[in-house]
């Protein structure tokens, strides 16, 4: 039964008219009519009482019932009362609505004159009805709380969806740096211009390329990916352009290259900076003429392909050394998109850690969770291998952890197995002619967490090294990369 139904029943069966339920409004702290039967709108609007004010306010404050048999003798029994006796005596009964030993409202009604016993019976019935109303109000509050919780959860999910609009493609994060990259990728998807993704290894360049393809008008056509650094140079040409039957030993059939395989769609050329110079000339011709010629063939085959390339190399240095053609670079670098390393994505490490934890818990049929300090500990590491390294680390934690709850000690123990060397470090270590800052032995320094009490030592080392980061890093026993990370994390101006 509803509250309104109870008030109507009191009126129809017991002549307890103008029934109303008043509850505390937490916006202004006053009692307002929340349910009524037989009251006009103006009467409802006037019935506002402070806690302790008048009979209604005192009942709510004390939790004690009040029965007035002759209101004519107590006209001011309730200051500002919406109901006034007119021409005849009217009894007034008000009882507290209790729930869990607390007052949650007041039930009040007026009645024709009654004898003392009849008035006691009416008061008894009002108390019973107040108990029923208390249960109904409690149920309403529980339902309202659940609805609010569902709305908050839905809002959180909508917010997460808007913050992580690339999550459907495996790109998870909400940091400003990632948001900028996602916004640039979304703009690039609206055109067929060539895109160059620039970022360190493990930043998700292939995922970005797939996202651009799936968000473009070419989404229903093929997406073909080829890693220029993973295929031997003598085989890369045939992979890209294909070959005719009999064009070389072992060519027993005609084979289409990736340009033809991606016709109408997107071709992703990963690690484009590692492509041999002789093939760069042929790639440039394909981009200019939009045709390919298979090895051993003489026919020009038209191709309609959108090119997305990626590199983790400093292309300007490669061009300066003659390892990469400048004219090809201009052809490829139409829409450059810079993908931020994980250390520059504030707040994303925790989000990614939970994302990977859920994935590998399901895959490994485990129920491992992170403690709050453990998540903070993950944020203290540099992750030179970026998202790929973090994902592998979480998978290893899920598989190898003996406990269901992962603590900071568990993370530190597992971190001892990590190798802090990256492809960029190796290249820098071998590129002495371009003034690399990294030294081979530096790259194998163990992981060290960022501590706020290291701030003074870093500032002192930078001062003694007169701002030279390489020298300051040596004084601190860090690699240059580790020092850069700490300067950024601790917000030390360099």
N, C-alpha and C positions, 0 to 999 in steps of 0.2 A: 504494500500500500504506500502511496505517496504522501508527502506532508500535506499537500493540498487536499487529498482525499480524507485525511484524518481530521483536518479543520472542518471540512464539509460534514463529516459524520457527527462531530460535536454539535454542529448547528442543527442538523436535521433530526437527530435522535434525542439530544439533551437540551436543546434550546440555548446552547452556549454560543452566542453570536459574536460576530466581528472578531473571530479568532485570528491570532497572528503569532508568528515566531520571529523573535528578534535575535540577531547574532552580531558579534563584534566584527566590524570592518577594520582590518589591520592597516588600511591606508590612512585612516584618520583616528583610529582607536575608539570610535563611538559605536553605540548599538543602533542598528538599522533593521527595519522590517525586511526579512528575506522571503517570507511566505505569509499570505494573508487570505482570508475568506470574508467577503462582505464589507471590506474597507474600500473607500474611494481612493483615487490616486492622490488627491491632496492630503487625505488622512495618512496615507503611507509615507508621503514625502515629509510631513511634519513630525512623524514619530522618530525622532533622533535623540538619543540620550547618551550622556557621558556615563562611564562606569561609576556607580555610586550615586547618580542623579535620579531623584524620584524613586518610585517603587520599582520600576523596571531596572534601573541602574543598581539599586540596593540589592534586589534579588540576584542579579548577575554577580554582584560582588560577594554577597554572603552565602548564597546557595540555599536560602530559606524562602518558603512559600509565603504568599500574602493573600488573605481573603478579606474583602471589604463588602459588608452586607448592604450598606446604605451609602451610596456615593454622595447622596445629597448632604450627608453630614461631613463629608471630606472632599469638597469640591477641588481643593488644591492637592489631593493626594498624589498627583503625578503632574508636575509642572509641564505644561505644553502637551498634555495628553490629547491624542487625536479624537477620543470619544468623550463626549460630555453628556450627562443625563439631561434630558429635555422633557419636562412635564411629568415625569414619574421616576420612582426610585429604581435604580439598576444596581445589581450586585456585580462585583469585579473579582475575578480569580486569576492569579498569576503564580506560576510555579517554575522552578529552574529546570532546565534540560541538562541532565548530567550524563557524562560518559567518562569511564576510566577515572572516577573520583574527581572529576573536574567539571566546572560549569561551561557548557558550550553554547548556551542560549537561554531564552526565556519564552515560555508559552503562556499567553494571556488571552482571556475571553471575558465577555460580560454576559450577565444572566438576569432574567426577571427576578423579583424578590422571591427568596426561598426561606423555608424554615431552617433552623439550625441544623437538623439532621439532613435535610435535603441538600443544604449547602455543603455539609461535610461529604456527602456522597459525590456531589459534583467535583469537589476538590480532590477526592480520591481518584475519580475517573480521569481528571486532568493530569494527575501525577503518573497514572498508568500510560496515558497517551504521550506524556512528555518522555517517558522511557522508550516508547516505540519510536518517537521522533528522533531521540538521541541515536538510536541504532541506525535509522535511515540517514541521518546527517553524517554519521561516521562512515557509512558505506559510500555516501556521496563524496566525502573527503578522500577516501581511499581511491575511488575511481578517478576523481579529479587529479590526485597525485600521480596515479599511473598515466593518465593522459598527458600531464605536464612532463613526466619523465619520457614518454614516447615522443612528445614534440621536441624535447631537448635532444633526444637521441637522433630523431629525424633531421633536426637542424644541424647537429654535429656531422651527420653523414653527408648532408647537402654541402656543408662547409668543406668537409674533407674532399668531396667530389669536385667542388670548384677549385680547391687548393691543389688537388692532385689530378688534374684533368688528363694527365698522361698515364695515370695508373693502369688504365686498361691495356696499355702497351708495355707495362712493366716499368714505367718511369714514375717513381714514387718520391714525393718531396713537396715542401711548401716554402722553402727558403726563397728570398728575393732573387738570388742569383739563378736558381733553377727556374723560377717563374719567368724571368727575362728570356732564358733560353727557350722555354716552352712557347712563349709568346712569339718569338722570332720564328720558331719552327711552324707555328700555326699560320703565320703570314706567308712563309715560304711555300706552304702546302697549296695556297691558292693560285700559284703560278707553276709554269713548267721550267723555270730558270734553273740552272745548275747550282747546287748547294754544296758548300764546303764546310764540313763539321770539324772543328778544331778543338782538341782536348787531349788530356793525358790518357794513358791506357786505363781501361776499367771505368771510364766515365759514362758508358752507355751509348756510344756513337751508333752502333747498329740498331739499338732500340729507337733512337731518335730518327734514324733513316726510315725505319718501318712505320713509325708514327706519321712522318711526313707523307709517305706513300699512301697509307690508309686514309689519311685526311684529304687526299687530293682527288681529282677527277679520274685518276688512273688506278683507283683502288681495286677495280675489278680485273685489271690486267696483271701480268706476272710481276713479282718482286724478286730480283735475282741478286745475290750477294757474292762477291768474290774478294778474297783477301790477297792483295798484291804481294804481301811479304811472305805468305805461306806457301806460294807455288813457285817451284824452281823457275828461274828466268827463261830457260830454254822451253818450258812448257806453257808459260804465261801467255805467249802470243796465240797459241792454238786455243787456249781457254777463252780468250777474249774474242777472237775473230773467227774461230772454227777452221776447218780444213776440208779439202776435197779428197775423195778416195784416190789412193795411190800417190799422194803428194809427197809422202816420205815413208820410210820403212815402218810398217805397223799401221799405216792408215788404210785399213781394210774397208772402211766405210766412210761416207761423207758425214761430217759432224758439224752442227751449227754451234757457233760461239755464243758467249753470254749476251752479246749485243742482240743477236737474233732471238735468243731465248726470251729476252726481256721486251720484245717488240710490243709497243703500246703501253708498256709499264715503266718500271723504274729499275735502273742498274746501280747498285751500291758498290763503289770501288773503295774498299777499306785499305788503309795504309798506302795511300796513293804516292806518298813520298818515297816509297821503296821500289817504285816501278823503274826498270832499266831505261836509260836515256834513249836507246834506239826505239823502244816501244812507245815512249812518250811522243815521238814524232808521228807515229801511226795513229795514236789516240787523238792527237791534235787534228789530224786530217779527218777522222771520223766525226769529231765535233763540228768541224767546219762544213764538211760536205754532207753529213748525215747519211753516209753510205759506208758499208764495210766490204772488204774483199777477203775471202777465205784464203788460207795458205794453199798454194797450188792452184788457185782459181784465177780467172780473168774477169769475172762478172762483178759489177758494182751492185751490191744489194742494199736498197734503201732501208733505213732503220728509223723508227720513231721511238726514241728512248729518252726518258728523263734521267739525267746523271746526278747522283749524290755521291760525293767522295768524302773521305775522312783521313785525317792525319794527326799523329801525335808529335810530329817533328816541327821544328822551327823552319818553315819553308823559306824564309828570307835568307837564312844561312845556307840552306841547300842550294838555293839559286846562286848565291855568291860563290859557292865552291864549284858550281857547274854541274851539280848532281840533279838539278831539276830545271827544265826549260821555263824561261820567263814568260814566253808567249802562251804556253800551256797553262801556266799558273793563272794568268789573266782570264783565260777561257773557263777555268774551273772555279775561280774565286768570285763568282757573280754575287752569290748570297752567302757570305761567311756567317757561321753561327758558332759562337764560343761556348763550349760546354764547361761549366765550372767543375774543378776538382772537389772531392767530398769535403776537404778541409775548409773550403770557402762556402759551404752550404749550411749555414747556421740552423740548427734544429732538425736537420734531416737525418742525422745519424740515428736518433732515437726512433723516428718514424720508420726508417728503413729496417732497423733491427727488429722491430715488432712485426713488420711485414714479412721479413724472411723467417722469423721465428714461427709464425703461423703456417707459412708454407712448408717448412721442413718438419714441424710437429706433425702435420697431416701426412707428409710423405713417409716419415719414419715411425708413424703411429706412436708418438710420444706426447707428453703433456708438460713439457719444460716451460718454465716461466722465468722472467727476469725480476730480481728485486730492484727497487728504485735506485739504490746505490750502484747496482750493476749497470744499469742503463747510463747513469752518469759517468761510470768508469769507461764505457765504450766511447763516450764523447771526448774523453781525454786523450785518446790515441790519434795519431796522425793519418793513418790509412793511406800510405803512399800508393797502394794499389787500387784506391778508390772503391767504388761500389762493388766491383767484382771481388776484391779482397774481403770486404765486409761480409758479403754474401757467403763466400767460402768459409769464413771464420764462424759465422752463425750456424752453418750446416755442421761444421765440425763440433761445435758446442753441443748441438742437439744430439748428435750421434755418440759423442764420447762422455758427456756429463753423467756422473753417477747419481747426482741428486736431481730432484724435480725443480728445485729453486736454485737458479744460478746467482752466485754472489760475486762481489768484486774479486775475492781471492781465486774463485774458479776462472774468472776471465784472465787474471794475471798469470795463472798457471798455464792456461792454454796459449797465452800470448808469447810465452817463451819459445813456442814452436814456430812462430812467424819469422819470415825472412824479410827484413826491411829494405831489400834491394828492388829497384824498379827498372823498367826498360829505359826510361829517361835517364836514370843515374848511370847506367852502363854506357849509353851513348855519350853522355856528357863526359864520363871518365875517359873515353877513348878519343874525344874530339879536342885534343890539346891545342890544335891550331886555331880554335875559335875561343880560346881563353876559358875553358870550362872551369868552374869553381870546385867541382867535386873531385875528391881524391879517392882512388880505389878503396883504400882501407876505411875511409869515412863511411862508405855505403854499407858497411857491415856492422855499424854501431848498433847495439841493441835498442829496442824500444824503451823509451822513458816517458812516463806520464807527465803531463803538464801540471805543475803545481804553482799556486798563486804565490807561495813564499819564494819561488825562483825569480820573481820579478826584479828584486834588488840586485841579485847576482848577474842577471842578464844586462841590466842597465849599466852596472859597473864594468862588465866585460866589453860592452859596446863603447863605453867612454875610454877605456884603456886602449882599445883597438882603433880609436879615433873614427868610429863609424864603419870600419871595414868588417863586413859580416863574416867573411871567410876566416879572418883572424879571431874575431870574437867567438865564433863557433868552436875553433880549436881550443881556445882558452876554457870553454865550458865543457869540452868533451862531447860536442854534438856535431852532427853533419850540418852542412849549410841549410839543407832542406828542413831539418829539425829546428834550427834557429829561426828560420823564416816562419815556420808554423807557430812557434811560441811567441814571436813578436806580434803576429796577427791575433793569436788566441788571447794574449794578455793585454792587447791593445797598447803596445809600446811603440811610440813613434820612432821610426828609424831614419 
